[in-house]
């Protein structure tokens, strides 16, 4: 089965998952991006994306390994869940963006 429905969840200050959504569509593909202000909100968003038929969910690097694991658990293996990672060459730049 080809990938036809992809969900991406991004964290950012002040993002509301009910308001901050974007999608792209083609004949054979739909991509949905949802913004959340905290990784905690990503759990419910991921469940909703699965309910909406997403076949794959990608999380921004702001989720980190703990919240990525919580999202994976929340969807119960219904779809693959991955997260963006950064190599050692990006550590200083990432720390400048996310000092906490």
N, C-alpha and C positions, 0 to 999 in steps of 0.2 A: 504494500500500500504506500503510495507516495505521500510526502508531507504536503498537506493542503491547508492546515490551520495551525498557526504558530502564535504563541503568546509570549510577550516580554514584559517583565515587571521591573520598573526603575524606581529608585529612591531619590527623593529630593525635598528640600525644605518647602513646606507649605503645599505639597501636592495632595490632592484629594482624589481617591480612586473613583468616586462618583462623578467627578468633573473632568479630571485630567486623563483623557483617553484619546488615542489616535488609532486609525486603522489604514491599512493599504490593501488593495484588492486587485486581483487579476482574474482571468478566466479560471485558473486552477489553483489559486493561492489567496489566503487571507492571513494577514498579520495584524495582531492587535497589541498595542503598547499601552500599559496602564501605569500611572504614576502613583506612588504612595509616599507618605512623609516619614514612615518608619517601617523597618522590616516586619514588625509585628502585623501590620496591615496586610502584608503580602500573603499570609496564610489564607485569609478569607478570599482574597483576590484570586489566588491560585485555584481554590476550590470552584469559584465562579467560572474561571476560564475553562476548567475541565467540564463543568456542566454545560458550557456553551460550545463544547465540541473541539476545543483545542487538542491537538495531538502531541504537542511538545511545548514545554515552558522553559524559558531561559530567565535567569535572575541577574540583575546587575551585580557588580562586585561589592556593592555596599551591603549586601545581605551577609557576607562572610560565611564561614563554614557552619556555624551554629544555626543561624536562621535558614540557611539552605537546607540543612537536615530537617528542620521543623516543617518546612514547606513540603519536602519529599514525603515526610510522614503524613502530613495532612491530606495529600492527594492519594495516599494509599497505594501507590504503584500504578494508578490508572494511566498515567502518561510519564514519559521520561522528564526529569527536571534537571537542568544544569545551571551552572553559574559562571559568570565571566571571571576570569582570573588574570592576574598580571604577573609578569616575570620580575626577577630581582632588579632589572634595569629601571623599573617603574616605581620602586619603593619610595624614593624621595618625593617624587611628584604626587604619588597617592597620599603620602603623609601630609603634604601641604594642603591637599584638598579635604582630607578627613583626619584632622589632628587628634581626635578622640580615639 
